[in-house]
């Protein structure tokens, strides 16, 4: 494998930096880092796996930032980590079985789905904080939530963008209404899903390690150092930015797939 020229490494670093900053505030960093790696010449499956591994360490910063909220979370919610691990592994296995040609055809659909998730994120969060959501959630929904978490984790291990809003909806089923505690639990679940998927990607040779170190540094730096600036910009502006990128990517990736 040939070494990567410094310019491409800097670009990968910047993409991970932006992704880390966005993930720390609104989620959706995958929609920034993934297409950049594709533009740098990586096959789509390799770009997807490398993105997962490259920006995964940034979630450590999020978990640390929410450490106080995590202490308040009910122990029964930790059961969600079991289907998260199983589903993340199965999703990674599914990606390994998918040909690059097929994945190229699926990418526009996956990105469109993720973009729609971000478009409905605001209304969903408002509902999850409402009294009605608090009344309808609870322990009786645990079995449903476990199955839903398994399905979300499979998607997360396979692609992952837009996963956070689905995880928030699952927590709403269980009666959670404190958005900070919900974001804390979502960060922990995503950490498990992407961690298991990343290990399997690495074992199966789907990761381009030439870019990983630069992306890890970028994600950690972005998640920690740029969060202040990202918060000043505001979640609404960042979400619009992500939605705009997503819609543009749907068109670009669809055209790319049709030309192949």
Secondary structure, 3 states (H helix, E strand, C coil): CCCCCHHHHHHHHHHHHHHHHHHHHCCCCHHHHHHHHHHCCCCHHHHHHHHHHHHHCHHHHHHHHCHHHHHHCCHHHHHHHHHHHHHHHHHHHHHHHCCHHHHHHHHHHHHHHHHHHHHCHHHHHHHHCCHHHHHHCCHHHHHHHHHHHHHHHHHHHHCCCCHHHHHHHHHHHCCCCCHHHHHHHHHHHHHHHHHHHHHHHHHCCCCCHHHHHHHHHHHHHHHHHCHHHHHHHCHHHHHHHHHHHHHHHHHHHHHHHHHC
